[in-house]
Amino acid sequence: YPKSDRYWSTAERKCFAPRPEFKLINQWGIDVGAGILGLLTSSDGTVCDDHFSAHSATAICREMGHFGQMSWTSGNKWSIQSLLHIALDNVACTSGEWSSCTYSFHHNCNHHEDVFLQCQGVVDGGYTDFGYWSECSASCGEGTETRTRTCTNPAPAHGGADCVGEASETRSCKLADCPEFGLIDASGNVVEAGILGLLISSGGTVCDDS
């Protein structure tokens, strides 16, 4: 008769147990890649943190085709966890290679011990949202204003592609019309350069304050 998982030796577990397949998902159950913290799943169930370590995290990330792990944590963070069974526990690894790991399909944990993992791999760059528009470059008349975004959501890493598209946008702006000036003589006639005249703007005079 097949043995219960709790009675398998380490050698039997490696020889006869199906090899776990891992993936990371977000709070909606959608797969996520390297550089993003996701809920670690195996066979559509979660993985408990008993005996879990940095070696365990590295080995599992490498099993998923990544270079290694960036960080890991545990907890009951997302409602989707309650919809999943607990698939794996006691993932203990002596190095960052899966061949050094032992694990159990039997568990004695709850979802507050579910592992969240962020793997290190090729990360293509993603833009942030655009920021606010800058001040208009001209206090009157036609000017320009600019807004920018950065390639940090995430930043490209480990040979990943740079962000696609422009990092800044520019548009025209106009805060107010610029005043128009003229010079007139005592009779109200326009005078030419070289002649002292009364300074006017928009049909009125101009004061000397400041």
Secondary structure, 3 states (H helix, E strand, C coil): CCCCHHHCCHHHHHHHCCCCCEEEECCCCCECCCCCCEEEEECCEEEECCCCCHHHHHHHHHHCCCCEEEEEEECCCCHHHHHCEEEEEEEEECCCCHHHEEEECCCCCCHHHEEEEEEECCECCCCCCCCCCCCCCCCCCEEEEEEECCCCCCCCECCCCCCCCCCEEEEEEECCCCCCEEEECCCCCECCCCCCCEEEECCEECCCCC
